[in-house]
Amino acid sequence: MATEKTLDDLFLDTLKDIYYAEKQIVKTLPKMAKAATSPQLKAGFEQHLDETEGHIERLEQVFELIGKPARGKTCDAILGIIEEGKSIMEEFKGTVALDAGLISAAQAVEHYEIARYGTLKTWAQQLGMKDAAALLDATLKEEEATDKKLSQVAVSQVNLKAA
């Protein structure tokens, strides 16, 4: 008979998922920065790489707070989103649409992260994990800010160039 799963179990499972995702994103951002032709987009990817390394550190703090080892769990969703981004880099290399495609791929990643961090923050609050909730909220705010920056770069220059 299966044991009863709790919100604590789901929180840990989702924490492992986003930890794995962030580790994959750290590997992918340098490739996206190298592929970008817009100096503003390239700089944005490089800045977000630094932020993402900070996100991993915060996640490790959350693992420590709950007394669990910082371990990832394969996240098929992020692997699929990253694979789509790689396809865009290959198929649109050297075209005016490349940067628009990179932004699209990056925003798919951001939206996934926003969903995960928002959920984890809410669950941490419900489980009485105030310190963990604060750490998750800090990352959530950074992910939302990155999404807005990507939209600004897209609308103010990249999409205009690609049209």
ABEGO torsion letter per residue (X at the ends): XBBBBBAAAAAAAAAAAAAAAAAAAAAAAAAAAAABABAAAAAAAAAAAAAAAAAAAAAAAAAAAAGBBBBBBBBAAAAAAAAAAAAAAAAABGBAAAAAAAAAAAAAAAAAAAAAAAAAAAAAAAAGBAAAAAAAAAAAAAAAAAAAAAAAAAAAAAAAAAX
